[in-house]
Amino acid sequence: MQLFDCHSHWATQKGYIFRTEREMAQQAKVWGTTAEYLTEDEMAAYFRKNNARVILDLAWTKFLPIPEMRQYHHYAFDVQRRHPDVIFGHWIILDPRKGKEAVKELEWAISAAPGFVGLAISGQGVGVPAADPMWDPFYKVTIDAGLPVMIMTGLTGIGQGLPGGNGLVLDDGHPRHIDRVAARFPEMRILAARPAYPWQDEMIAVLLHKANVSYELHGWSPKHFAPSLKQEIRGRLQDRVMFGCDFPVLKYEKVVKRYREEGYSEEVLEKVLWRNAEAYFGAGRIKAPASP
């Protein structure tokens, strides 16, 4: 089975999503896995072994000053140039409070990257929900470039179980924000990200109502999906739901095994695990650059 992974993270020491011992302890507590660093080549080999094309996210860099953040973007693009067969592209996460400087960084990344670059919005992570007008200049850039925007929703594992949730407000990831953005920008393609627990039915309603919204399901084992979501995957939303793993906190072998254990037909599995995303991102029409 091929895989098109719409959202995972870096397993290298330089790019690893969790940076402190406390954060790595959270990984063990929330996802039941431990941090293990891979080299860039080892990470690419793991993707290759699992027949996966992957869009990676350097989520933690959103807190860096823009010049320092750009160094990591250069790093990500350089690694992609060496492994274009498995690294399809990158999600860029920014803090809109950095204003024009952050907008320019998104514009630069879109022009400089060797493959796909999309804007990902973690309203909970930066404390600015996706419907806040502060994001509008970023949306204009993506619309002009013809690129989708990923908007995180539902329960996040970041801060989970800590006093005050480490300051994150879950409501900043409510599907209502996706609904409002989709209504204001009907020409923009939106990829809602993560199972939207505890608002799964609200997320399904947004998907049914807004044709410019699709869905990607990283960060959860499929066995824990809400019954209503499992039903929609088999039915009305089977052409609009896509696979995300959240590697390295979750591994392909386990997540794909859990999808199979849910009893989905081979046709539905193919759609969810790779065909829908390949069509959505135009992966079948984009020729990867040759390795240097």
C-alpha positions as CSV (number, residue, x, y, z in Angstrom):
1,M,0.0,0.0,0.0
2,Q,1.3,3.4,-0.9
3,L,1.1,6.2,1.7
4,F,0.7,10.0,1.3
5,D,1.3,11.4,4.7
6,C,-0.2,14.9,4.9
7,H,1.4,15.8,8.2
8,S,4.4,14.5,10.1
9,H,7.4,16.0,11.9
10,W,11.2,15.7,11.8
11,A,12.9,12.8,13.5
12,T,16.4,14.4,13.3
13,Q,18.0,16.0,16.3
14,K,18.1,19.4,14.6
15,G,14.4,19.3,13.6
16,Y,12.7,17.2,16.4
17,I,9.4,18.6,17.4
18,F,10.1,18.4,21.2
19,R,13.1,20.3,22.4
20,T,13.2,19.8,26.2
21,E,13.2,16.9,28.6
22,R,9.7,18.0,29.9
23,E,8.3,17.9,26.3
24,M,9.8,14.5,25.7
25,A,8.2,13.2,28.9
26,Q,4.9,14.5,27.5
27,Q,5.5,12.5,24.3
28,A,5.9,9.3,26.4
29,K,2.8,10.2,28.5
30,V,0.4,11.3,25.6
31,W,1.5,9.1,22.7
32,G,3.2,6.2,24.5
33,T,6.4,6.5,22.5
34,T,9.9,7.7,23.3
35,A,12.2,10.2,21.4
36,E,14.7,8.5,19.1
37,Y,16.7,10.7,16.8
38,L,17.5,9.6,13.2
39,T,19.9,11.1,10.8
40,E,18.4,12.9,7.7
41,D,19.3,9.9,5.6
42,E,17.9,7.4,8.1
43,M,14.6,9.4,8.2
44,A,14.3,9.3,4.5
45,A,15.1,5.6,4.4
46,Y,12.2,5.0,6.9
47,F,9.8,6.9,4.6
48,R,11.1,4.9,1.6
49,K,10.7,1.6,3.5
50,N,7.1,2.5,4.1
51,N,6.4,3.7,0.5
52,A,5.5,7.1,1.9
53,R,5.5,10.6,0.4
54,V,5.5,13.1,3.3
55,I,4.8,16.7,4.1
56,L,6.8,17.7,7.1
57,D,6.2,20.3,9.8
58,L,8.8,22.2,11.8
59,A,6.2,23.3,14.3
60,W,8.4,24.6,17.1
61,T,10.2,27.1,14.9
62,K,7.1,29.4,15.1
63,F,8.5,30.8,18.3
64,L,11.9,31.8,16.8
65,P,12.8,35.2,15.5
66,I,12.3,35.2,11.7
67,P,16.0,35.3,10.7
68,E,16.7,32.3,12.9
69,M,13.6,30.5,11.6
70,R,14.8,31.0,8.1
71,Q,17.9,29.0,8.9
72,Y,15.7,26.0,9.7
73,H,13.7,26.5,6.6
74,H,16.9,26.4,4.6
75,Y,17.8,23.2,6.4
76,A,14.4,21.6,5.6
77,F,14.6,22.6,1.9
78,D,18.2,21.3,1.6
79,V,17.2,17.9,3.0
80,Q,14.3,17.8,0.6
81,R,16.6,18.4,-2.3
82,R,18.5,15.2,-1.3
83,H,15.3,13.2,-0.9
84,P,12.7,14.5,-3.3
85,D,11.1,11.0,-3.8
86,V,9.9,10.9,-0.2
87,I,9.8,14.5,1.1
88,F,7.0,16.1,-0.9
89,G,7.0,19.4,0.9
90,H,6.6,21.4,4.1
91,W,4.1,23.1,6.3
92,I,5.2,26.5,7.4
93,I,3.9,27.6,10.8
94,L,4.1,31.3,11.8
95,D,3.0,33.7,14.5
96,P,0.8,36.3,12.9
97,R,1.8,38.8,15.6
98,K,5.1,39.1,13.8
99,G,3.2,40.9,11.1
100,K,4.7,41.8,7.7
101,E,8.0,40.1,8.5
102,A,6.2,36.8,8.9
103,V,4.2,37.3,5.7
104,K,7.4,37.9,3.8
105,E,8.9,34.7,5.3
106,L,5.9,32.8,3.9
107,E,6.3,34.4,0.5
108,W,10.0,33.6,0.5
109,A,9.4,30.0,1.5
110,I,6.9,29.5,-1.3
111,S,9.4,30.8,-3.8
112,A,12.5,29.1,-2.4
113,A,11.3,25.6,-1.6
114,P,12.1,22.7,-4.1
115,G,8.5,21.4,-3.7
116,F,5.2,22.0,-2.0
117,V,5.0,24.6,0.8
118,G,1.7,25.4,2.6
119,L,0.7,27.5,5.5
120,A,-0.3,25.6,8.7
121,I,-2.2,27.4,11.4
122,S,-2.0,26.3,15.0
123,G,-4.5,28.6,16.7
124,Q,-4.0,26.9,20.0
125,G,-0.2,27.0,19.7
126,V,0.1,30.7,19.0
127,G,-3.1,31.8,20.8
128,V,-4.6,33.4,17.7
129,P,-7.5,31.4,16.2
130,A,-7.7,30.9,12.5
131,A,-10.7,33.2,12.1
132,D,-8.9,36.2,13.6
133,P,-8.4,38.9,10.9
134,M,-4.7,39.0,11.8
135,W,-4.3,35.9,9.5
136,D,-5.9,37.6,6.5
137,P,-2.7,38.8,4.9
138,F,-1.3,35.2,5.1
139,Y,-4.5,33.9,3.5
140,K,-4.1,36.4,0.6
141,V,-0.6,35.0,-0.1
142,T,-1.8,31.4,-0.2
143,I,-4.8,32.3,-2.4
144,D,-2.6,34.2,-4.8
145,A,-0.2,31.2,-4.9
146,G,-3.1,28.7,-5.3
147,L,-2.0,26.8,-2.2
148,P,-4.1,25.1,0.5
149,V,-4.0,26.1,4.2
150,M,-3.9,23.6,7.0
151,I,-5.9,24.6,10.1
152,M,-5.5,22.5,13.3
153,T,-8.6,21.6,15.2
154,G,-9.6,19.5,18.2
155,L,-7.7,18.3,21.2
156,T,-3.9,18.8,20.9
157,G,-1.4,16.7,22.7
158,I,0.8,19.7,23.4
159,G,0.3,20.7,27.0
160,Q,-2.1,17.9,27.6
161,G,-2.3,16.9,31.3
162,L,-0.3,19.8,32.5
163,P,-1.6,22.5,34.8
164,G,-3.5,25.0,32.7
165,G,-2.7,22.9,29.6
166,N,0.6,24.9,29.6
167,G,-1.4,28.0,28.7
168,L,-3.1,26.7,25.5
169,V,-6.8,27.4,25.1
170,L,-8.5,24.5,23.3
171,D,-11.3,26.7,22.0
172,D,-8.8,28.4,19.7
173,G,-8.9,25.2,17.7
174,H,-12.7,24.8,17.6
175,P,-14.2,24.0,14.1
176,R,-16.2,27.2,14.2
177,H,-13.0,29.0,13.2
178,I,-12.6,26.8,10.2
179,D,-16.2,27.4,9.3
180,R,-15.8,31.2,9.5
181,V,-12.6,31.2,7.4
182,A,-14.1,29.0,4.7
183,A,-17.1,31.3,4.5
184,R,-15.0,34.4,4.1
185,F,-12.6,32.9,1.6
186,P,-14.6,30.5,-0.6
187,E,-11.7,30.5,-3.1
188,M,-9.2,29.1,-0.6
189,R,-8.8,25.4,0.0
190,I,-8.7,24.5,3.7
191,L,-7.4,21.2,5.1
192,A,-8.7,20.7,8.6
193,A,-6.2,18.8,10.6
194,R,-6.5,16.2,13.4
195,P,-9.7,14.5,14.5
196,A,-11.8,17.3,16.0
197,Y,-12.5,15.7,19.4
198,P,-14.6,16.7,21.3
199,W,-16.3,18.6,18.4
200,Q,-16.3,15.8,15.8
201,D,-19.9,16.2,14.8
202,E,-19.4,20.0,14.4
203,M,-16.4,19.3,12.1
204,I,-18.4,16.9,10.0
205,A,-21.1,19.6,9.6
206,V,-18.5,22.1,8.4
207,L,-17.2,19.5,5.9
208,L,-20.7,18.8,4.6
209,H,-21.5,22.5,4.3
210,K,-18.3,23.9,3.0
211,A,-17.0,22.4,-0.2
212,N,-13.7,24.1,0.1
213,V,-12.8,22.2,3.3
214,S,-11.2,18.8,3.4
215,Y,-9.9,16.7,6.3
216,E,-6.6,15.1,7.4
217,L,-6.4,12.9,10.5
218,H,-2.9,13.0,12.0
219,G,-2.0,12.4,15.6
220,W,-4.6,9.7,16.5
221,S,-4.8,6.0,16.3
222,P,-7.8,5.2,13.9
223,K,-9.3,2.9,16.6
224,H,-10.0,6.0,18.7
225,F,-11.9,7.9,16.0
226,A,-15.4,8.8,17.0
227,P,-18.1,6.4,15.6
228,S,-19.6,9.3,13.5
229,L,-16.2,9.9,11.9
230,K,-15.7,6.2,11.1
231,Q,-19.1,6.1,9.5
232,E,-18.3,9.2,7.3
233,I,-15.0,7.7,6.2
234,R,-17.0,4.7,4.8
235,G,-19.6,7.0,3.4
236,R,-20.1,10.6,2.4
237,L,-16.5,11.8,3.2
238,Q,-14.5,8.9,1.8
239,D,-13.2,11.2,-1.1
240,R,-12.3,14.1,1.2
241,V,-10.5,12.4,4.2
242,M,-6.7,12.0,4.1
243,F,-4.0,10.2,6.0
244,G,-1.6,11.9,8.4
245,C,0.6,10.0,10.7
246,D,2.3,12.5,13.1
247,F,5.7,10.6,12.8
248,P,7.9,10.3,14.8
249,V,5.5,10.3,17.8
250,L,3.5,7.7,15.9
251,K,4.9,5.1,13.4
252,Y,3.5,4.0,10.0
253,E,3.5,0.3,10.8
254,K,1.2,0.8,13.8
255,V,-1.2,3.4,12.4
256,V,-1.7,1.6,9.1
257,K,-2.3,-1.7,11.0
258,R,-5.0,0.1,13.1
259,Y,-6.7,1.4,9.9
260,R,-6.9,-2.2,8.6
261,E,-8.3,-3.5,11.9
262,E,-11.2,-1.1,11.5
263,G,-12.5,-3.2,8.5
264,Y,-12.5,-0.5,5.8
265,S,-12.7,-1.8,2.3
266,E,-9.5,-1.8,0.2
267,E,-11.1,0.9,-2.0
268,V,-11.7,3.2,1.0
269,L,-8.2,2.5,2.4
270,E,-6.6,3.4,-0.9
271,K,-8.5,6.7,-1.0
272,V,-7.7,7.6,2.6
273,L,-4.1,6.4,2.7
274,W,-2.9,8.0,-0.6
275,R,-5.3,8.6,-3.5
276,N,-7.2,11.5,-2.0
277,A,-4.1,13.4,-1.0
278,E,-2.4,12.7,-4.3
279,A,-5.3,14.3,-6.1
280,Y,-5.6,17.1,-3.6
281,F,-1.9,18.1,-3.8
282,G,-1.5,17.3,-7.5
283,A,1.2,14.8,-6.6
284,G,0.6,12.7,-9.6
285,R,1.2,15.7,-11.8
286,I,4.2,17.2,-10.1
287,K,7.6,15.7,-11.1
288,A,10.0,15.6,-8.2
289,P,13.3,17.4,-8.9
290,A,16.3,15.2,-9.6
291,S,18.7,14.5,-6.8
292,P,21.9,16.6,-7.0
